[in-house]
Each structure stands twice: as structure tokens, then as C-alpha cells.
Amino acid sequence: MRIRYTKIEVITIKDIKLYVMQGCPFCNKVEKYVKENNLSVELVDIKADPKYEDELVRLGGKDQVPMLLVDGKPLYESDDIIEWFKEKL
């Protein structure tokens, strides 16, 4: 009798924030994916308060949305963010 072992990757995500801006088509694309897949992600609209835009630049290094911040690491580009969700969540 042979025993097969399967490698299981355990993903622990402490903090996920999605920085978006109202009216941004790329942000809308990611937000739509999040809603359709019932993902638990904190959405931060950078235009809701000036401190959020400052936070976006401080944490990510540039003024670009959408930005997914995962455990302090930024990820840009809507397709890349959606792909990350598909692989990790």
C-alpha cells in the first residue's frame, strides 16, 4: 500500500485593503469581482478623505488605483489583483 502526500499551502492573511477611486473603470472591475465572489475585503475610497490618498502613496509608493495591500505589500493592475484573488482566496 502506497501513501500519497499532498502539499497543502496554508495562506494566512492578516490584512487586506483594496484602495479604489469612485469612477475609475479599473477599480470598478475589481470591485465587481469582489462583490460577485463575496470576498471579505476592506474597500478604501481614496477620495472619501484626503488621508486615504496620502496613505495610498505612503504605503504603495505611488498614486495609482486600484491597489491591493496584502500584509503591507502593494499589488497594482486590475487583472493582477483579480488573478491574486483567484489564486489565494
Biopython code that builds the backbone (N, CA, C, O; Angstrom):
import numpy as np
from Bio.PDB.StructureBuilder import StructureBuilder

atoms = [
    (1, "MET", "N", (0.837, -1.176, 0.000)),
    (1, "MET", "CA", (0.000, 0.000, 0.000)),
    (1, "MET", "C", (0.887, 1.247, 0.000)),
    (1, "MET", "O", (1.773, 1.394, 0.842)),
    (2, "ARG", "N", (0.633, 2.140, -0.959)),
    (2, "ARG", "CA", (1.400, 3.385, -1.050)),
    (2, "ARG", "C", (0.584, 4.523, -0.476)),
    (2, "ARG", "O", (-0.622, 4.628, -0.696)),
    (3, "ILE", "N", (1.260, 5.352, 0.251)),
    (3, "ILE", "CA", (0.610, 6.542, 0.802)),
    (3, "ILE", "C", (1.068, 7.733, -0.015)),
    (3, "ILE", "O", (2.263, 7.937, -0.232)),
    (4, "ARG", "N", (0.116, 8.504, -0.457)),
    (4, "ARG", "CA", (0.443, 9.718, -1.215)),
    (4, "ARG", "C", (0.238, 10.928, -0.317)),
    (4, "ARG", "O", (-0.756, 11.046, 0.400)),
    (5, "TYR", "N", (1.197, 11.802, -0.385)),
    (5, "TYR", "CA", (1.105, 13.035, 0.381)),
    (5, "TYR", "C", (0.850, 14.181, -0.582)),
    (5, "TYR", "O", (1.431, 14.253, -1.665)),
    (6, "THR", "N", (-0.008, 15.046, -0.172)),
    (6, "THR", "CA", (-0.315, 16.216, -0.975)),
    (6, "THR", "C", (0.173, 17.450, -0.234)),
    (6, "THR", "O", (-0.080, 17.620, 0.959)),
    (7, "LYS", "N", (0.861, 18.284, -0.945)),
    (7, "LYS", "CA", (1.326, 19.530, -0.344)),
    (7, "LYS", "C", (0.146, 20.493, -0.273)),
    (7, "LYS", "O", (-0.516, 20.764, -1.275)),
    (8, "ILE", "N", (-0.100, 20.999, 0.916)),
    (8, "ILE", "CA", (-1.183, 21.957, 1.108)),
    (8, "ILE", "C", (-0.564, 23.282, 1.517)),
    (8, "ILE", "O", (0.204, 23.357, 2.477)),
    (9, "GLU", "N", (-0.904, 24.311, 0.783)),
    (9, "GLU", "CA", (-0.398, 25.638, 1.103)),
    (9, "GLU", "C", (-1.412, 26.338, 1.992)),
    (9, "GLU", "O", (-2.574, 26.502, 1.620)),
    (10, "VAL", "N", (-0.969, 26.741, 3.151)),
    (10, "VAL", "CA", (-1.836, 27.466, 4.073)),
    (10, "VAL", "C", (-1.516, 28.944, 3.936)),
    (10, "VAL", "O", (-0.369, 29.362, 4.088)),
    (11, "ILE", "N", (-2.531, 29.715, 3.653)),
    (11, "ILE", "CA", (-2.347, 31.142, 3.465)),
    (11, "ILE", "C", (-2.961, 31.863, 4.647)),
    (11, "ILE", "O", (-4.152, 31.729, 4.928)),
    (12, "THR", "N", (-2.143, 32.618, 5.325)),
    (12, "THR", "CA", (-2.630, 33.421, 6.433)),
    (12, "THR", "C", (-2.510, 34.875, 6.020)),
    (12, "THR", "O", (-1.413, 35.386, 5.794)),
    (13, "ILE", "N", (-3.634, 35.519, 5.926)),
    (13, "ILE", "CA", (-3.648, 36.913, 5.510)),
    (13, "ILE", "C", (-4.177, 37.732, 6.673)),
    (13, "ILE", "O", (-5.322, 37.579, 7.097)),
    (14, "LYS", "N", (-3.331, 38.589, 7.171)),
    (14, "LYS", "CA", (-3.707, 39.388, 8.326)),
    (14, "LYS", "C", (-4.530, 40.599, 7.920)),
    (14, "LYS", "O", (-5.480, 40.973, 8.608)),
    (15, "ASP", "N", (-4.171, 41.197, 6.825)),
    (15, "ASP", "CA", (-4.786, 42.473, 6.482)),
    (15, "ASP", "C", (-4.866, 42.623, 4.967)),
    (15, "ASP", "O", (-3.856, 42.551, 4.267)),
    (16, "ILE", "N", (-6.080, 42.830, 4.477)),
    (16, "ILE", "CA", (-6.283, 43.079, 3.051)),
    (16, "ILE", "C", (-7.089, 44.359, 2.907)),
    (16, "ILE", "O", (-8.170, 44.499, 3.479)),
    (17, "LYS", "N", (-6.544, 45.290, 2.135)),
    (17, "LYS", "CA", (-7.260, 46.526, 1.823)),
    (17, "LYS", "C", (-7.187, 46.739, 0.320)),
    (17, "LYS", "O", (-6.146, 46.533, -0.304)),
    (18, "LEU", "N", (-8.301, 47.152, -0.243)),
    (18, "LEU", "CA", (-8.348, 47.478, -1.661)),
    (18, "LEU", "C", (-8.605, 48.971, -1.784)),
    (18, "LEU", "O", (-9.680, 49.458, -1.434)),
    (19, "TYR", "N", (-7.612, 49.690, -2.283)),
    (19, "TYR", "CA", (-7.727, 51.132, -2.474)),
    (19, "TYR", "C", (-8.317, 51.385, -3.853)),
    (19, "TYR", "O", (-7.807, 50.898, -4.863)),
    (20, "VAL", "N", (-9.393, 52.151, -3.877)),
    (20, "VAL", "CA", (-10.114, 52.426, -5.116)),
    (20, "VAL", "C", (-10.474, 53.909, -5.175)),
    (20, "VAL", "O", (-10.283, 54.655, -4.215)),
    (21, "MET", "N", (-10.997, 54.308, -6.325)),
    (21, "MET", "CA", (-11.488, 55.665, -6.505)),
    (21, "MET", "C", (-12.783, 55.583, -7.291)),
    (21, "MET", "O", (-12.856, 54.924, -8.328)),
    (22, "GLN", "N", (-13.794, 56.252, -6.791)),
    (22, "GLN", "CA", (-15.088, 56.247, -7.459)),
    (22, "GLN", "C", (-14.933, 56.775, -8.885)),
    (22, "GLN", "O", (-14.285, 57.798, -9.109)),
    (23, "GLY", "N", (-15.528, 56.073, -9.842)),
    (23, "GLY", "CA", (-15.468, 56.476, -11.241)),
    (23, "GLY", "C", (-14.317, 55.859, -12.024)),
    (23, "GLY", "O", (-14.244, 56.022, -13.242)),
    (24, "CYS", "N", (-13.427, 55.163, -11.353)),
    (24, "CYS", "CA", (-12.285, 54.516, -12.012)),
    (24, "CYS", "C", (-12.750, 53.179, -12.596)),
    (24, "CYS", "O", (-13.167, 52.299, -11.843)),
    (25, "PRO", "N", (-12.686, 53.006, -13.929)),
    (25, "PRO", "CA", (-13.177, 51.762, -14.533)),
    (25, "PRO", "C", (-12.392, 50.518, -14.103)),
    (25, "PRO", "O", (-12.961, 49.431, -14.005)),
    (26, "PHE", "N", (-11.111, 50.669, -13.853)),
    (26, "PHE", "CA", (-10.300, 49.529, -13.418)),
    (26, "PHE", "C", (-10.658, 49.129, -11.987)),
    (26, "PHE", "O", (-10.676, 47.947, -11.642)),
    (27, "CYS", "N", (-10.941, 50.137, -11.167)),
    (27, "CYS", "CA", (-11.396, 49.876, -9.792)),
    (27, "CYS", "C", (-12.754, 49.191, -9.814)),
    (27, "CYS", "O", (-12.995, 48.244, -9.066)),
    (28, "ASN", "N", (-13.639, 49.678, -10.679)),
    (28, "ASN", "CA", (-14.978, 49.079, -10.796)),
    (28, "ASN", "C", (-14.890, 47.604, -11.170)),
    (28, "ASN", "O", (-15.656, 46.782, -10.667)),
    (29, "LYS", "N", (-13.961, 47.277, -12.049)),
    (29, "LYS", "CA", (-13.768, 45.887, -12.480)),
    (29, "LYS", "C", (-13.402, 44.995, -11.289)),
    (29, "LYS", "O", (-13.950, 43.904, -11.131)),
    (30, "VAL", "N", (-12.475, 45.469, -10.456)),
    (30, "VAL", "CA", (-12.049, 44.691, -9.292)),
    (30, "VAL", "C", (-13.164, 44.634, -8.251)),
    (30, "VAL", "O", (-13.421, 43.577, -7.674)),
    (31, "GLU", "N", (-13.829, 45.767, -8.007)),
    (31, "GLU", "CA", (-14.931, 45.798, -7.038)),
    (31, "GLU", "C", (-16.047, 44.841, -7.454)),
    (31, "GLU", "O", (-16.635, 44.164, -6.611)),
    (32, "LYS", "N", (-16.331, 44.789, -8.739)),
    (32, "LYS", "CA", (-17.363, 43.879, -9.241)),
    (32, "LYS", "C", (-16.977, 42.429, -8.948)),
    (32, "LYS", "O", (-17.811, 41.638, -8.508)),
    (33, "TYR", "N", (-15.719, 42.085, -9.192)),
    (33, "TYR", "CA", (-15.249, 40.724, -8.919)),
    (33, "TYR", "C", (-15.378, 40.400, -7.426)),
    (33, "TYR", "O", (-15.821, 39.313, -7.055)),
    (34, "VAL", "N", (-14.991, 41.344, -6.586)),
    (34, "VAL", "CA", (-15.071, 41.154, -5.133)),
    (34, "VAL", "C", (-16.510, 40.885, -4.707)),
    (34, "VAL", "O", (-16.775, 39.962, -3.937)),
    (35, "LYS", "N", (-17.438, 41.696, -5.210)),
    (35, "LYS", "CA", (-18.851, 41.548, -4.837)),
    (35, "LYS", "C", (-19.445, 40.249, -5.372)),
    (35, "LYS", "O", (-20.150, 39.546, -4.648)),
    (36, "GLU", "N", (-19.167, 39.928, -6.623)),
    (36, "GLU", "CA", (-19.718, 38.714, -7.238)),
    (36, "GLU", "C", (-19.224, 37.438, -6.554)),
    (36, "GLU", "O", (-19.897, 36.407, -6.582)),
    (37, "ASN", "N", (-18.050, 37.519, -5.947)),
    (37, "ASN", "CA", (-17.464, 36.342, -5.307)),
    (37, "ASN", "C", (-17.531, 36.396, -3.777)),
    (37, "ASN", "O", (-16.919, 35.586, -3.082)),
    (38, "ASN", "N", (-18.289, 37.371, -3.277)),
    (38, "ASN", "CA", (-18.497, 37.513, -1.825)),
    (38, "ASN", "C", (-17.197, 37.475, -1.027)),
    (38, "ASN", "O", (-17.101, 36.789, -0.009)),
    (39, "LEU", "N", (-16.209, 38.213, -1.495)),
    (39, "LEU", "CA", (-14.923, 38.248, -0.807)),
    (39, "LEU", "C", (-14.952, 39.288, 0.307)),
    (39, "LEU", "O", (-15.569, 40.345, 0.174)),
    (40, "SER", "N", (-14.289, 38.978, 1.381)),
    (40, "SER", "CA", (-14.218, 39.891, 2.516)),
    (40, "SER", "C", (-12.965, 40.748, 2.374)),
    (40, "SER", "O", (-11.865, 40.335, 2.745)),
    (41, "VAL", "N", (-13.152, 41.936, 1.836)),
    (41, "VAL", "CA", (-12.040, 42.846, 1.574)),
    (41, "VAL", "C", (-12.460, 44.239, 2.015)),
    (41, "VAL", "O", (-13.562, 44.692, 1.706)),
    (42, "GLU", "N", (-11.579, 44.913, 2.738)),
    (42, "GLU", "CA", (-11.864, 46.290, 3.132)),
    (42, "GLU", "C", (-11.628, 47.202, 1.931)),
    (42, "GLU", "O", (-10.526, 47.239, 1.385)),
    (43, "LEU", "N", (-12.660, 47.937, 1.520)),
    (43, "LEU", "CA", (-12.548, 48.886, 0.414)),
    (43, "LEU", "C", (-12.261, 50.270, 0.975)),
    (43, "LEU", "O", (-12.923, 50.718, 1.911)),
    (44, "VAL", "N", (-11.277, 50.942, 0.404)),
    (44, "VAL", "CA", (-10.905, 52.281, 0.833)),
    (44, "VAL", "C", (-10.995, 53.201, -0.378)),
    (44, "VAL", "O", (-10.197, 53.087, -1.308)),
    (45, "ASP", "N", (-11.970, 54.116, -0.369)),
    (45, "ASP", "CA", (-12.121, 55.097, -1.447)),
    (45, "ASP", "C", (-11.204, 56.270, -1.134)),
    (45, "ASP", "O", (-11.418, 56.991, -0.160)),
    (46, "ILE", "N", (-10.189, 56.457, -1.957)),
    (46, "ILE", "CA", (-9.177, 57.476, -1.663)),
    (46, "ILE", "C", (-9.719, 58.898, -1.744)),
    (46, "ILE", "O", (-9.079, 59.824, -1.245)),
    (47, "LYS", "N", (-10.875, 59.092, -2.356)),
    (47, "LYS", "CA", (-11.456, 60.432, -2.450)),
    (47, "LYS", "C", (-12.415, 60.726, -1.293)),
    (47, "LYS", "O", (-12.896, 61.851, -1.161)),
    (48, "ALA", "N", (-12.694, 59.724, -0.455)),
    (48, "ALA", "CA", (-13.594, 59.923, 0.680)),
    (48, "ALA", "C", (-12.954, 60.817, 1.742)),
    (48, "ALA", "O", (-13.652, 61.512, 2.480)),
    (49, "ASP", "N", (-11.629, 60.793, 1.814)),
    (49, "ASP", "CA", (-10.902, 61.582, 2.805)),
    (49, "ASP", "C", (-9.467, 61.731, 2.297)),
    (49, "ASP", "O", (-8.861, 60.747, 1.874)),
    (50, "PRO", "N", (-8.913, 62.952, 2.333)),
    (50, "PRO", "CA", (-7.544, 63.158, 1.836)),
    (50, "PRO", "C", (-6.506, 62.252, 2.499)),
    (50, "PRO", "O", (-5.487, 61.928, 1.889)),
    (51, "LYS", "N", (-6.758, 61.845, 3.737)),
    (51, "LYS", "CA", (-5.777, 60.987, 4.420)),
    (51, "LYS", "C", (-5.616, 59.642, 3.718)),
    (51, "LYS", "O", (-4.552, 59.028, 3.798)),
    (52, "TYR", "N", (-6.674, 59.172, 3.024)),
    (52, "TYR", "CA", (-6.591, 57.881, 2.337)),
    (52, "TYR", "C", (-5.684, 57.942, 1.111)),
    (52, "TYR", "O", (-4.968, 56.988, 0.812)),
    (53, "GLU", "N", (-5.721, 59.062, 0.412)),
    (53, "GLU", "CA", (-4.820, 59.206, -0.737)),
    (53, "GLU", "C", (-3.369, 59.294, -0.259)),
    (53, "GLU", "O", (-2.469, 58.721, -0.873)),
    (54, "ASP", "N", (-3.153, 60.015, 0.838)),
    (54, "ASP", "CA", (-1.810, 60.086, 1.425)),
    (54, "ASP", "C", (-1.339, 58.699, 1.862)),
    (54, "ASP", "O", (-0.179, 58.333, 1.674)),
    (55, "GLU", "N", (-2.253, 57.946, 2.443)),
    (55, "GLU", "CA", (-1.951, 56.582, 2.896)),
    (55, "GLU", "C", (-1.590, 55.687, 1.709)),
    (55, "GLU", "O", (-0.657, 54.888, 1.785)),
    (56, "LEU", "N", (-2.338, 55.831, 0.614)),
    (56, "LEU", "CA", (-2.078, 55.065, -0.607)),
    (56, "LEU", "C", (-0.643, 55.277, -1.082)),
    (56, "LEU", "O", (0.071, 54.318, -1.373)),
    (57, "VAL", "N", (-0.228, 56.539, -1.157)),
    (57, "VAL", "CA", (1.114, 56.874, -1.634)),
    (57, "VAL", "C", (2.175, 56.421, -0.628)),
    (57, "VAL", "O", (3.217, 55.892, -1.014)),
    (58, "ARG", "N", (1.910, 56.629, 0.639)),
    (58, "ARG", "CA", (2.873, 56.252, 1.676)),
    (58, "ARG", "C", (3.103, 54.738, 1.706)),
    (58, "ARG", "O", (4.239, 54.283, 1.830)),
    (59, "LEU", "N", (2.032, 53.971, 1.592)),
    (59, "LEU", "CA", (2.144, 52.515, 1.692)),
    (59, "LEU", "C", (2.573, 51.847, 0.389)),
    (59, "LEU", "O", (3.282, 50.841, 0.402)),
    (60, "GLY", "N", (2.136, 52.416, -0.740)),
    (60, "GLY", "CA", (2.428, 51.781, -2.017)),
    (60, "GLY", "C", (3.529, 52.428, -2.826)),
    (60, "GLY", "O", (4.097, 51.809, -3.725)),
    (61, "GLY", "N", (3.832, 53.680, -2.505)),
    (61, "GLY", "CA", (4.906, 54.357, -3.216)),
    (61, "GLY", "C", (4.469, 55.132, -4.440)),
    (61, "GLY", "O", (5.275, 55.836, -5.048)),
    (62, "LYS", "N", (3.186, 55.013, -4.814)),
    (62, "LYS", "CA", (2.693, 55.780, -5.956)),
    (62, "LYS", "C", (1.195, 56.029, -5.828)),
    (62, "LYS", "O", (0.489, 55.356, -5.077)),
    (63, "ASP", "N", (0.744, 57.010, -6.583)),
    (63, "ASP", "CA", (-0.661, 57.424, -6.558)),
    (63, "ASP", "C", (-1.391, 56.714, -7.695)),
    (63, "ASP", "O", (-1.702, 57.318, -8.721)),
    (64, "GLN", "N", (-1.659, 55.432, -7.499)),
    (64, "GLN", "CA", (-2.307, 54.624, -8.541)),
    (64, "GLN", "C", (-3.323, 53.690, -7.898)),
    (64, "GLN", "O", (-3.048, 53.030, -6.896)),
    (65, "VAL", "N", (-4.504, 53.656, -8.505)),
    (65, "VAL", "CA", (-5.548, 52.723, -8.070)),
    (65, "VAL", "C", (-6.007, 51.916, -9.270)),
    (65, "VAL", "O", (-5.883, 52.390, -10.399)),
    (66, "PRO", "N", (-6.525, 50.732, -9.071)),
    (66, "PRO", "CA", (-6.674, 50.072, -7.786)),
    (66, "PRO", "C", (-5.332, 49.568, -7.271)),
    (66, "PRO", "O", (-4.422, 49.231, -8.028)),
    (67, "MET", "N", (-5.256, 49.534, -5.938)),
    (67, "MET", "CA", (-4.095, 48.938, -5.292)),
    (67, "MET", "C", (-4.604, 48.003, -4.204)),
    (67, "MET", "O", (-5.396, 48.397, -3.348)),
    (68, "LEU", "N", (-4.147, 46.784, -4.251)),
    (68, "LEU", "CA", (-4.467, 45.817, -3.211)),
    (68, "LEU", "C", (-3.274, 45.775, -2.271)),
    (68, "LEU", "O", (-2.143, 45.531, -2.691)),
    (69, "LEU", "N", (-3.540, 46.013, -1.001)),
    (69, "LEU", "CA", (-2.492, 45.958, 0.008)),
    (69, "LEU", "C", (-2.711, 44.693, 0.827)),
    (69, "LEU", "O", (-3.725, 44.551, 1.511)),
    (70, "VAL", "N", (-1.754, 43.778, 0.751)),
    (70, "VAL", "CA", (-1.847, 42.500, 1.452)),
    (70, "VAL", "C", (-0.676, 42.399, 2.418)),
    (70, "VAL", "O", (0.484, 42.328, 2.012)),
    (71, "ASP", "N", (-1.001, 42.393, 3.688)),
    (71, "ASP", "CA", (0.035, 42.315, 4.725)),
    (71, "ASP", "C", (1.151, 43.326, 4.476)),
    (71, "ASP", "O", (2.329, 43.014, 4.648)),
    (72, "GLY", "N", (0.776, 44.535, 4.072)),
    (72, "GLY", "CA", (1.732, 45.615, 3.875)),
    (72, "GLY", "C", (2.416, 45.655, 2.528)),
    (72, "GLY", "O", (3.259, 46.522, 2.296)),
    (73, "LYS", "N", (2.078, 44.736, 1.627)),
    (73, "LYS", "CA", (2.710, 44.695, 0.303)),
    (73, "LYS", "C", (1.701, 45.118, -0.761)),
    (73, "LYS", "O", (0.597, 44.576, -0.815)),
    (74, "PRO", "N", (2.072, 46.093, -1.617)),
    (74, "PRO", "CA", (1.137, 46.574, -2.637)),
    (74, "PRO", "C", (1.125, 45.705, -3.895)),
    (74, "PRO", "O", (2.136, 45.125, -4.291)),
    (75, "LEU", "N", (-0.054, 45.640, -4.502)),
    (75, "LEU", "CA", (-0.220, 44.978, -5.796)),
    (75, "LEU", "C", (-1.096, 45.888, -6.646)),
    (75, "LEU", "O", (-2.165, 46.314, -6.211)),
    (76, "TYR", "N", (-0.639, 46.182, -7.856)),
    (76, "TYR", "CA", (-1.359, 47.076, -8.759)),
    (76, "TYR", "C", (-1.875, 46.300, -9.971)),
    (76, "TYR", "O", (-1.569, 45.121, -10.152)),
    (77, "GLU", "N", (-2.653, 46.982, -10.783)),
    (77, "GLU", "CA", (-3.228, 46.471, -12.032)),
    (77, "GLU", "C", (-4.420, 45.557, -11.741)),
    (77, "GLU", "O", (-4.300, 44.557, -11.033)),
    (78, "SER", "N", (-5.556, 45.922, -12.298)),
    (78, "SER", "CA", (-6.810, 45.213, -12.012)),
    (78, "SER", "C", (-6.735, 43.725, -12.345)),
    (78, "SER", "O", (-7.197, 42.897, -11.560)),
    (79, "ASP", "N", (-6.167, 43.378, -13.481)),
    (79, "ASP", "CA", (-6.080, 41.958, -13.854)),
    (79, "ASP", "C", (-5.193, 41.174, -12.883)),
    (79, "ASP", "O", (-5.500, 40.032, -12.542)),
    (80, "ASP", "N", (-4.099, 41.788, -12.443)),
    (80, "ASP", "CA", (-3.202, 41.130, -11.490)),
    (80, "ASP", "C", (-3.884, 40.945, -10.133)),
    (80, "ASP", "O", (-3.710, 39.918, -9.477)),
    (81, "ILE", "N", (-4.657, 41.942, -9.723)),
    (81, "ILE", "CA", (-5.373, 41.861, -8.448)),
    (81, "ILE", "C", (-6.421, 40.757, -8.501)),
    (81, "ILE", "O", (-6.536, 39.959, -7.570)),
    (82, "ILE", "N", (-7.177, 40.710, -9.579)),
    (82, "ILE", "CA", (-8.200, 39.665, -9.727)),
    (82, "ILE", "C", (-7.547, 38.288, -9.769)),
    (82, "ILE", "O", (-8.053, 37.342, -9.165)),
    (83, "GLU", "N", (-6.446, 38.174, -10.466)),
    (83, "GLU", "CA", (-5.728, 36.895, -10.527)),
    (83, "GLU", "C", (-5.249, 36.485, -9.137)),
    (83, "GLU", "O", (-5.310, 35.309, -8.778)),
    (84, "TRP", "N", (-4.775, 37.450, -8.359)),
    (84, "TRP", "CA", (-4.350, 37.156, -6.988)),
    (84, "TRP", "C", (-5.526, 36.607, -6.176)),
    (84, "TRP", "O", (-5.384, 35.617, -5.459)),
    (85, "PHE", "N", (-6.683, 37.256, -6.297)),
    (85, "PHE", "CA", (-7.876, 36.772, -5.590)),
    (85, "PHE", "C", (-8.208, 35.339, -6.003)),
    (85, "PHE", "O", (-8.523, 34.501, -5.157)),
    (86, "LYS", "N", (-8.138, 35.064, -7.292)),
    (86, "LYS", "CA", (-8.468, 33.719, -7.787)),
    (86, "LYS", "C", (-7.520, 32.669, -7.217)),
    (86, "LYS", "O", (-7.938, 31.556, -6.898)),
    (87, "GLU", "N", (-6.257, 33.020, -7.090)),
    (87, "GLU", "CA", (-5.257, 32.064, -6.613)),
    (87, "GLU", "C", (-5.237, 31.909, -5.100)),
    (87, "GLU", "O", (-4.984, 30.820, -4.585)),
    (88, "LYS", "N", (-5.504, 32.995, -4.392)),
    (88, "LYS", "CA", (-5.286, 32.988, -2.941)),
    (88, "LYS", "C", (-6.552, 32.883, -2.097)),
    (88, "LYS", "O", (-6.498, 32.399, -0.966)),
    (89, "LEU", "N", (-7.680, 33.324, -2.624)),
    (89, "LEU", "CA", (-8.901, 33.312, -1.796)),
    (89, "LEU", "C", (-9.930, 32.350, -2.339)),
    (89, "LEU", "O", (-11.012, 32.216, -1.767)),
]
sb = StructureBuilder()
sb.init_structure("model")
sb.init_model(0)
sb.init_chain("A")
sb.init_seg("    ")
for serial, (resi, resn, name, xyz) in enumerate(atoms, 1):
    if name == "N":
        sb.init_residue(resn, " ", resi, " ")
    sb.init_atom(name, np.array(xyz, "f"), 0.0, 1.0, " ", f" {name:<3s}", serial, name[0])
structure = sb.get_structure()
